[in-house]
């Protein structure tokens, strides 16, 4: 839990604060941008919440924080904020909240389907989330985009009996027992509405998941930069091959989707699939620019 004794000095005076355990994962800034901003290697409370709506968002950020680095000086119940997750994004897609320190606060998503729900990457296996997922019908498939964001995958397997899917090139001692380790560079059809697409670059076995030619879950491959106002890849967090990541990005031009839903960075909804393709092409050009 966050502690007042470790409260960062740049927090605005008042109830909410961030302490020195913050890892600067960006989750709170995305969930409650009216309250939290980026500091020097950490987030902080730039403005205390104004009104109930902003307070609720700040409490949701508190619940989602992977390191429990957000606190309140006055004891507050976060039960309502915890119950807000999974939070609807669009259609049958929701953001799970409850991020994990083991995934550096990466975001995971729930896809609700009559054929069985899908969990994309692993959130923290928090009790309120597990109970809510159970109420919604459990998890049939757990798609792991890459080795970094597997977090509590074993707990979800034990609780729901879900089939875990991971590209074999990203298997580690902790994930070699997953039920479906697929290989090669061809897309893998998991179901009529689910297509796994290899996108090596960030890691050797990174992959993205396309749902209904509409939603692309991109892990650490592709995200929206609010600062730059466009799609980006993270060269400073490319652990395998930047050249391969460029080729993987070009490959996405062959697929149709309107949403980019990343583990890190902001999600993005384009006006159409054609508009999204133009934005991906712009990202490729930016990645290839030797001046960047």
N, C-alpha and C positions, 0 to 999 in steps of 0.2 A: 504494500500500500504506500501511496505517496505520504511524505512526512513534512510537516510545516518547518521543521528544523533545516530541511534541505531545500526549501523553497528558493527558486531562482530569483535573483534581485531584479530582473527586468520584467517580472510579472506586474501587471497593473494592480494597484491596491484593491482589495476586496476579497470575496469569498473563494473564487476559483483560483488555482495556481498549478504550475508545473514544477516538479522538483528536479534535482540534479541527476536522477536516473534516466532521464529522457534520452532516447537513442536517435532522435530526429528522423523518425520514419515517415512523417507527413500525414499519418492517419487522422489526427485531431484537426489538422488544418483543412483537410478535405471534408470532414464531417461537420465541423462547426467553424467555418471561415470567418464568421462575424466575431468570434472570440479569440481564436488562436492564430498566431503568425509565426513565421520562421525567424529564428534568431541566429546566433553564431554557433552552429552545431547542435541546436536544440529548438524545440518549439516553446512558446511562452504565451501567457494570457496577455494579449495586447489591449483588449477591452473586456470588462466584465459584462456578462450577458444582460441585455436590456429586455426585460419582459419574459413571459413564460415560454414562448417559442424558442428564443435563443438559449434560455436556461436548459430546456429539454435537449437541444442539440449538443450543448456543452456536456450534459450528463451522458449522452450517447457516446461522445468522444471519450469520456472517462471510462465507460464500460468497455469500449473497443480497444483502448490503449494496450499495447502488448506488454508493457513493462510496469503497468499500474503507476505511471508517473504523474497522473493528474489527480488532484485532490480538492477538497473543499474545507475551508476553515471551520465552517459550521456543518455538523454532521447532517448529511442529506441521504435520503433513500434513492437508490438508483434502480429500483425494481421496475418502474415504468420505462426507463431508458433501456434496460435489458430486454424488456418485452417487445421493444420496437424492432428487434432483429429476429429473423432476417428482414431487412428493409427493402421494399419494392424498388426496382430500378426501372424496368419496362416489361410489359407483357408478363411472361412466366419466369422472369429473371429477378433475383433479389441478391442484395449484398448481405453477407453473413455477419459482419461485425466481429467482435471477439477475436481480434488479430493475435498472432503468436509471435513472441520474441524470437523463437527459433526460425521464423521466416522473415525476420526483420520487419514485422508489421505488414506483410503482404496481404492483400485483400483476396478473399475467396467468395465464391458465388454459388447460389442454389438455383438450379433449373428444375422447375416443377413440371412433370410430364405424366400423363396417364400410364405410359409404359414403364415408369419408374423414375424417381427423382435422381438428378445428377448433382454432385458436389464437385466444383472445380477448385482444385487446390485445397489445402487443409487449414481451416480456422483453428483457434484454440478450442479444445474440447471442454467448454464451460457447461456447467449443469443446465442453466436456462436455455442455452442453444440446443443442447442434446434433446431436451424435453420437447422443445418446439419442433425440431426436425422430426421427432417421433410422431408428434401430433399431426404433422403434414404428410405422413406416410413413409417416413424413413428415407434412407438413401440406398439406391440400387447400384449406382456407379459412382466411383470417385476418380475423376480424371486429374492426374498430377502433371502439370505442364513441364516441370523440371525438378531437379534434385534439391533445389534450395527451399522450395515451398511445400514440403511434405509434412512438416510439423507433427500433428497428432494423428497421422493417417491410421496408425495401428489401432488407436482407440475407436475410431469411426468404423473400422472393419469389425472389431469385436462387438460393438454395440448394434450395428445394423446389418452385418454380413454382406457389405457391399463389395462388388468387384472393383479392385483398384487397377488403374490403367496407367502405365508409365513406359516411355521409350526405353529400351534396354540399354542404350548408350548412357543413360543417366542413372542406372541402377547403382546403389551403394550397398554396403553391408546391411544397412537398416531398411532397404527397400527391395532386396533381391527376392523376397518372398511374396511380392505382390502377385495378384492372380493373373494379370495380363501384361507381360513384358513383350512389346512388339518391336520389330526390327525394320531396318531398311529406310529408304528415303521416299517411298510411295505413301500417299495418304491412306489411313486406315479407317475403314467404315465401321463404326461401332454400332450404329443403328441407322435407319433411314434418315433421321434428322440430326445425326451426330457424326461429324467427320474430324478425325485427328490428322493434323498436317505437320509433318516434321519441319522445324525451323531452327536448325543448328546455328549457333553463333554465340549467344549469351552463355550457353553450355553446349556440350557436344550433342546431347540428346534432347534439347529443348523442343517442345511441340506446342501447337496452339489447337484450340477446339472450336470448330464451326458448328453452330446450331441453327438449323432451318434457313441457311443462307442469309441470316440476318444478324446474328450475334457472334462475334469473334472474341473468344477469351484468350488473351495474349500473354499471360504470365509476365515475364520480364523481357519480352521481345519487342513490344511496341506499345506506346502510350501517348496520351495527349499532354502537351506542355502548356499549362495555363500562362506561364510567363512568355513563351514564344508564340503562343496561339496557333500551334500546329502539331502534327504527329511527329514523334521523335523516337529514337532508340538511344540506349545509354552506353556510349562508348567507354566511359570510365568505369562501367560495371559489366564489361564484356569479358567473361572469364575464359572463353575458348578461342573464338576467331571472329574478328570484325569483318574480314572478307567473306566468310561464310554467312555472317548475319546479313550482309548486304544482299547476297544471293538469295537468302531465305526471304528477305523482304520483297525482292522482285517477284518471287514465286507467288506471293499473296495477290499480285495483280491478276492472277488467273481465277480468283475466287470472288464471289459476290457476297457482300455484307454491308450493313449500315452502322453497326455498333462496334467499337473497340472497347473491351472491358479488361483492363490490365490488373496485374498484381500490385504494381507500383506506378505512380503517376495517375493522372486523372483519366476517367473514361470519356468517350466522345461519341456523339450521335451525329452522323452526317445527314444532309437533306435527302440523299438517295444513295443507292449502291454506286452509281456512276460518280457522284460527288466524292464518295469515300475512296474510290479507285484513284481519282485525281489527287486526293490528299496523300494516299500511300505513295503514288508516283513522285510527288513532291518530296516526301520523306526520303525516298531512294536517292533522288538527286542531291539532297542535302548530305546524306551519308557518304556519297561518292565524291563530294567536293573536297579536294585536298586542302583547301584553305580553312576548313572548319576545325 
